[in-house]
Amino acid sequence: MKLRNFFALVGAAALVVSCAPKAAPDPLAEALAAGELTTAEQLIEETLATATDETEIAQLTWTRDSIKLVRRDFCRDSAYVVDYIKKYIPELSVEQIEEWEASGVIEYKVIDGKKCYFRNAGPNVFRVDEWAMEFKKELSDESSLDYVLLKQIPEICAAGGNGELAAPVRMKVRHSITLKESGAIVPGDTVRVWIPIPRMDVPRQKDFVALETSENYYNDPTALHNTAYFERVITSAEDAAKPFFIEYEYTSYGQWYDMTKMETKPYDTESAIYKEYTAERFPHVVFSDRIKELTAEVVGDEQDPIKKASLIFDYITAKYPWASAVNYSLIPNIPEYVVANSKGDCGQVGLLMITMSRCAGIPARWQSGLMFHPDNCNLHDWCELYFEGIGWVPCDPSFGRPSPILEATGIGDKFFNTGIDSYRMIANLDYTRDYSPKRRFGRCDTVDSQTGEAETQRGMLFVGVDFSYSFRVLEYK
């Protein structure tokens, strides 16, 4: 059972398998396509027991790991989801549930003959369905994050609107990974851990200092996923129980470009920046027919790159509400997923912004890490757009969705079209790139790098199962 170019992928309604054509049916591919994951796991273990080809072993191992990710994300039954929704809509009908399932508002997979629902399927209903939103209006209540932005945005804009670094915030942060007693770690294992840290090759971050670490670490500042790498041989339960951690300080700045005052030059289409950042990059920046048609529809006859970018930004922020996302590793093409399901979290709409911008001839790139707003620390992704004669300009379509608080700043929701606040930690300048040092196995998130990742010499470790992560700001200065 030798597989070539095999990917275990999850589509909008069923598990989708992509593998090279074969003369005879492939039992593993058939099991995966049918959602028979227990059978697939058994076939994988049987094949691994005798496999010798390193490529085949790597492919089978990742397929086995991806099945675990599917089971982790699609872990709810129908009763759980219905009970959650009925807390807010007591008279919920079977027909309404069926309608939401058919439209993708409620996501599920058929696994081993049973409907298994996305872990946040219930809450997502109230984020993406306008009728349901009326039953749970507190979701749109003002939060502490709103008040941080209400203060920060005018301060950043007052700096002039020419991309000046403004409103600096110095933060002391602790990020840790703690192994769990899952059985995945045994004495003699070498545990390898990667924890994202601020990069110093970006203008908006300065003066990084590592204050304390659990042990010596390695850092390659040129890696597109910037991390502190730790390695520990586990000789006892005490070794396994000690967290891997780094405490650090750095200063982060906000930035805003008032594009009404900016003039762009014609793009140098032969430049390295233009060629790289207007190109497709499989699997999540692809100019499919749907993306090309959508971009042409949104941009129309507009030729000015600033106005084109604004049209794309306005379309995305108005069209796609935020919703909790399945693991990115399980989505074959993230921008296509957003368009098909009419929803997306920060990284998903960010990748749609990048893809449509590139399709429209505007260089765009990924940027991500963590958000450290007081009382609102979380994972976060955004992007940057390049305008000739101006440079790279921040763009955060997830934060740019219209809201009363953004309007109250006096700048409006356009701020995040070409601006960003100070409470960010930039660790990544692209998606799906190698770690340094390289991992031997897959990782829990094959797209982003935010929580931290871990593995042993025997395989990858799973966040939430084999290890937990924690990050928090210890002090704002």
Secondary structure, 3 states (H helix, E strand, C coil): CCCCCCEEEECCCCEEEECCCCCCCCHHHHHHHCCCHHHHHHHHHHHHCCCCCHHHHHHHHHHHHHHHHHHHHCCECHHHHHHHHHCCCCCCCHHHHHHHHHHCCCCEEEECCEEEECCCHHHHHHHHCHHHHCCCHHHHCCCHHHHHHHHHHHHHHCCCCECCCEEEEEEEEEEEEEECCCCCCCCCCEEEEEEECCCCCCCCEEEEEEEEECCCCECCCCCCECEEEEEEECCCHHHHHCCEEEEEEEEEEEEEECHHHCCCCCCCCCCHHHHHHCCCECCCECCCHHHHHHHHHHHCCCCCHHHHHHHHHHHHHHHCCCCCCCCHHHCCCHHHHHHHHCCCCHHHHHHHHHHHHHHCCCCEEEEEEEEEECCEEEEEEEEEEEECCCEEEEECCCCCCCCHHHHHCCCCHHHHHCEECCCEEEEECCCCCCCCCCCCCCCCCCCCCCCCEEEECCEECCECCCEEEEEEEEEEC
